[in-house]
Amino acid sequence: MRAGDGRQAPAPDAGPALGAAGEAVRLAFFLVPQFSLMAFSSAIEPLRAANRLSGRSLYEWQLASLDGQPVAASNGVPIGVHAPLDTLEQPDMLVVCAGLEPLQLAGNRRLHHRLRRFARHGCRVGAISGGSFILADAGLLSNRLCTVHWEYNDLFAARYPELKQTQDLYVVDRDVFTCSGGIAALDMMLHFVREQCGAELALAVAEQFLHPRIREQDDDQRMELHARYSVHDPKLVEVIRLMESTIDAPLYVQAIAARVGLSPRQVERLFRQHIGEPPGPFYLRLRLERGRTLLMQTSHSIQEVALACGFGSTSHFAHAYKRHFQHTPTDERRRPARKR
């Protein structure tokens, strides 16, 4: 927003004003190989709709890659770009779009220098999904709140323990913004449209995409438990929530039942009726799926992963893992990321 144009000026910590008076906000989208096409589309399409609905050129954008060549999204679709990142003029906003293999540019100091230079000269720099890793490696997330896709939570926390990581859909902290990915990018861009042009246009854009509610940045990334597991019994939801929170130190069914005010038989009956299996196998699957995420997204040893999932020994973990996933934890580590 711009002071003096009839709209309220941004708060002091909202970042620099965007665009000169009467001029379009200039954005650059930096595409990283294996970026999420869903998240990228969710970020760029609201800008197109805002231009169309307002009848004005409110936003302009360019696409960039490291070398100026087309970039393949995570689904294999190649997207052409306008220029190499190094040749772009200073934009008002820069959005780093990444997805799978978020550490592939970890050692690219030239890229990190370029991003810091954009930020020093007043560009609002941000990231979508795995792009938060690139901003972190460039030192742009220090002393700021940030977020990343929930699938990368463990890897991000292990790699950057000093950063203030949240589980928010997106975070705007002064001149830097991060987004968890997916259609959360739509909510984030609607936030910027509302900030720049007012709530009426933001709501109109949301309606164009059949988006009935513009979510705020602190909304949860993941579905509520009752939606995720298609269960509506409040006691069963309470049991599952307790299981998810005790994966590293699993409880006996008797202890779980006592904590939620049920008998073990009642817990068994709820699971068979609503989940279709006993609580024990369900709990075990939660722990193994957590182990799979840790194996894929962190460098923790298999022994550390086993302990984090409540297994007393590596052999017990490996046996259960192979029985469930049809391959061992060691095999999981050897599988290419794009085939997972």
C-alpha positions in Angstrom: 0.0 0.0 0.0 1.0 3.6 -0.5 0.3 6.4 1.9 -1.6 9.3 0.4 -3.5 7.2 -2.2 -6.7 7.1 -0.2 -6.0 3.9 1.6 -4.5 3.2 5.0 -0.7 3.0 5.1 0.9 -0.3 6.2 1.9 -0.9 9.7 5.6 -0.2 10.4 6.5 -3.9 10.5 4.6 -4.8 7.3 7.5 -4.4 4.9 8.3 -1.7 2.4 5.6 -0.1 0.3 5.1 -1.8 -3.1 5.3 -0.1 -6.4 5.6 3.6 -7.1 2.5 5.7 -7.1 0.3 4.8 -10.1 2.7 2.0 -11.2 2.2 -1.7 -11.2 3.9 -3.9 -8.5 6.7 -5.7 -10.3 7.2 -9.3 -9.2 9.8 -12.0 -10.1 9.2 -15.7 -9.7 12.4 -17.7 -9.4 11.7 -21.3 -10.4 13.8 -24.1 -8.9 13.8 -27.5 -10.5 11.1 -29.8 -9.1 9.0 -26.8 -7.9 5.4 -27.3 -7.1 3.2 -26.3 -10.1 0.1 -26.2 -7.9 1.8 -23.7 -5.5 3.2 -21.6 -8.3 -0.2 -21.4 -10.1 -1.9 -20.5 -6.8 0.6 -17.6 -6.4 0.5 -16.1 -9.9 -3.1 -16.6 -10.9 -4.6 -14.3 -8.2 -2.4 -11.5 -9.7 -3.8 -12.1 -13.2 -7.4 -12.1 -11.8 -6.7 -8.9 -9.8 -5.6 -7.1 -13.0 -8.6 -8.4 -14.9 -11.2 -7.6 -12.2 -9.8 -4.1 -11.5 -9.4 -3.2 -15.2 -5.9 -2.0 -14.4 -2.4 -3.3 -14.6 -1.9 -3.7 -10.8 0.8 -6.4 -11.1 3.4 -7.3 -13.6 5.7 -10.4 -13.4 8.6 -12.2 -14.9 9.8 -15.7 -14.5 13.4 -16.5 -13.9 15.7 -19.5 -13.5 19.4 -19.9 -12.7 20.4 -20.1 -16.3 17.4 -18.7 -18.2 16.4 -22.2 -19.4 13.0 -23.8 -18.9 12.4 -25.4 -15.5 10.6 -28.7 -15.0 8.1 -28.7 -12.2 7.7 -31.7 -9.9 5.2 -33.2 -12.2 7.6 -33.0 -15.2 5.9 -30.1 -17.0 8.6 -27.7 -18.3 7.9 -24.0 -17.7 9.7 -21.4 -19.9 11.2 -18.3 -18.2 12.0 -14.8 -19.3 15.6 -14.5 -18.1 18.3 -15.8 -15.8 18.0 -14.5 -12.3 21.3 -12.6 -12.5 20.0 -10.4 -15.3 16.7 -9.3 -13.7 16.2 -5.7 -12.8 15.4 -5.0 -9.2 11.7 -6.1 -8.6 9.4 -5.0 -5.9 8.8 -8.6 -4.8 10.8 -11.8 -5.5 9.2 -15.2 -4.9 11.4 -18.3 -4.7 9.3 -21.3 -5.9 10.7 -24.7 -4.9 9.3 -28.1 -3.9 11.0 -31.5 -4.0 14.7 -31.7 -3.3 14.7 -28.4 -1.3 18.5 -28.6 -0.6 19.6 -28.9 -4.2 20.9 -25.2 -4.2 22.2 -25.2 -0.6 25.8 -24.5 -1.7 25.0 -21.9 -4.4 26.7 -18.8 -2.8 26.2 -16.7 -5.9 22.4 -17.3 -5.7 22.4 -16.5 -2.0 24.4 -13.3 -2.6 21.9 -12.3 -5.3 18.9 -12.8 -3.0 20.6 -10.8 -0.2 21.3 -8.0 -2.7 17.7 -7.9 -3.8 16.7 -7.6 -0.1 19.2 -4.9 0.7 17.8 -2.7 -2.1 14.2 -2.8 -0.9 12.8 -5.9 -2.6 10.4 -7.9 -0.5 11.8 -11.4 -0.8 9.8 -14.5 -0.1 9.4 -18.2 -0.7 6.9 -20.9 -1.3 7.1 -24.5 0.0 10.7 -25.7 -0.2 11.9 -22.2 -1.1 12.1 -21.5 2.6 15.3 -23.6 2.7 16.9 -21.3 0.1 16.0 -18.1 2.0 17.4 -19.7 5.2 20.6 -20.7 3.5 20.9 -17.1 2.3 20.6 -15.8 5.8 17.3 -14.0 5.1 15.2 -15.7 7.8 17.4 -14.7 10.8 15.4 -13.1 13.6 12.1 -13.6 11.6 9.2 -16.0 11.9 9.0 -18.4 9.0 7.1 -21.4 7.8 7.6 -24.4 5.5 5.4 -27.2 4.1 4.6 -29.6 7.0 6.3 -32.5 5.2 9.6 -30.6 5.6 9.1 -29.6 9.3 11.6 -32.1 10.7 14.3 -31.5 8.1 13.9 -27.7 8.4 14.1 -27.8 12.2 17.1 -30.0 12.2 19.0 -27.9 9.7 18.1 -24.5 11.1 17.5 -25.0 14.9 18.1 -21.3 15.5 15.2 -20.1 13.3 11.7 -19.3 14.6 9.7 -21.9 12.7 5.9 -21.9 12.8 3.2 -24.2 11.5 1.3 -21.3 9.9 0.0 -21.4 6.4 2.2 -18.4 5.5 4.2 -15.8 7.4 4.8 -12.2 6.5 7.5 -10.8 8.8 8.5 -7.3 7.8 10.2 -7.5 4.4 10.4 -11.3 4.1 7.6 -13.8 3.6 7.3 -17.6 3.5 4.5 -19.9 2.5 3.9 -23.6 3.3 2.9 -24.2 -0.3 -0.1 -25.7 -2.2 -3.2 -23.4 -2.2 -1.9 -21.6 0.8 -0.1 -19.5 -1.8 -3.5 -18.3 -2.9 -4.3 -17.1 0.6 -1.0 -15.4 0.9 -1.4 -13.6 -2.4 -4.9 -12.5 -1.5 -3.3 -11.1 1.7 -1.0 -9.0 -0.5 -3.9 -7.9 -2.8 -5.9 -6.9 0.2 -2.9 -5.0 1.6 -2.3 -3.2 -1.7 -5.8 -2.7 -3.1 -8.3 -3.3 -0.3 -10.5 -6.1 0.9 -13.2 -5.7 -1.8 -10.8 -6.7 -4.6 -9.3 -9.5 -2.6 -12.7 -11.0 -2.0 -13.6 -10.7 -5.6 -10.5 -12.5 -6.6 -11.2 -15.3 -4.1 -14.6 -15.7 -5.6 -13.2 -16.1 -9.0 -11.3 -19.2 -7.8 -14.3 -20.6 -5.8 -12.3 -20.0 -2.7 -15.1 -19.3 -0.1 -12.9 -18.2 2.7 -9.6 -16.3 2.7 -7.6 -18.1 5.3 -5.4 -16.1 7.7 -1.7 -16.8 8.0 -2.0 -18.6 11.4 -4.6 -21.1 10.1 -3.5 -24.8 10.4 -1.7 -26.3 7.4 -3.2 -29.8 7.9 -6.9 -30.9 8.0 -8.6 -31.3 11.3 -8.4 -34.8 12.6 -12.1 -35.6 12.1 -11.7 -34.6 8.4 -8.4 -36.4 7.9 -9.7 -39.7 9.3 -13.5 -39.3 8.5 -14.4 -39.7 12.1 -16.8 -37.5 14.1 -16.9 -39.2 17.5 -15.3 -36.7 19.9 -13.8 -39.4 22.1 -12.2 -41.1 19.1 -10.8 -37.8 17.9 -9.3 -37.3 21.4 -7.7 -40.8 21.3 -6.1 -40.2 17.9 -4.8 -36.8 18.9 -3.2 -38.4 22.0 -1.7 -41.1 19.8 -0.2 -38.5 17.4 1.3 -36.7 20.3 3.0 -39.7 21.9 4.6 -41.3 18.9 8.1 -41.1 20.5 6.8 -42.8 23.7 3.7 -44.9 22.8 1.2 -45.7 25.4 -0.7 -48.9 26.1 -4.3 -49.0 25.1 -5.2 -49.2 28.8 -3.3 -45.9 29.5 -4.9 -44.2 26.5 -8.4 -45.3 27.6 -7.8 -44.0 31.1 -6.7 -40.6 29.9 -9.8 -40.0 27.8 -12.2 -41.5 30.3 -13.0 -44.7 28.5 -12.5 -48.4 29.1 -10.1 -50.3 26.8 -13.0 -52.2 25.4 -14.8 -49.0 24.5 -11.7 -47.8 22.7 -11.4 -51.0 20.8 -15.1 -50.8 19.8 -14.7 -47.2 18.6 -11.8 -48.1 16.4 -13.5 -51.2 14.9 -16.7 -49.2 14.2 -15.2 -46.0 12.8 -11.7 -46.9 11.6 -12.2 -50.6 10.7 -9.2 -51.9 12.6 -8.0 -52.3 16.2 -6.2 -49.3 17.9 -2.9 -51.2 18.1 -2.3 -51.5 14.3 -3.5 -48.0 13.7 -1.1 -46.6 16.3 1.8 -48.6 14.8 1.0 -47.3 11.4 1.2 -43.7 12.7 4.6 -44.4 14.2 5.9 -46.1 11.0 4.6 -43.2 8.8 6.4 -40.8 11.1 9.5 -42.9 10.7 9.2 -42.8 6.9 9.0 -39.0 7.0 12.1 -38.7 9.2 14.0 -41.1 6.9 13.1 -39.1 3.8 13.5 -35.6 5.2 16.3 -35.7 7.8 19.8 -37.1 8.1 19.1 -38.7 11.5 20.5 -42.2 11.8 18.2 -45.2 11.5 18.7 -45.7 15.2 17.7 -42.1 16.0 14.6 -42.5 13.8 13.7 -45.7 15.6 13.9 -44.1 19.0 11.9 -41.0 17.8 9.1 -43.4 16.8 9.0 -45.3 20.0 11.0 -48.4 19.0 13.4 -49.9 21.6 15.8 -51.2 19.0 16.8 -50.7 15.4 16.0 -54.3 14.5 12.5 -54.1 15.8 11.9 -50.9 13.8 13.4 -52.4 10.6 11.3 -55.5 10.9 8.1 -53.6 11.4 9.0 -51.1 8.7 9.7 -53.8 6.1 6.5 -55.6 6.9 4.5 -52.4 6.4 6.2 -50.7 3.5 7.7 -53.9 1.8 11.3 -52.5 2.0 13.7 -51.7 4.8 14.6 -48.3 6.3 18.0 -48.6 4.6 16.3 -49.1 1.2 14.1 -46.1 1.9 17.2 -43.9 2.2 18.5 -45.1 -1.1 15.3 -44.4 -3.1 15.4 -41.3 -5.4 13.3 -38.5 -3.9 11.2 -38.1 -7.1 10.1 -41.7 -6.9 8.8 -41.5 -3.4 
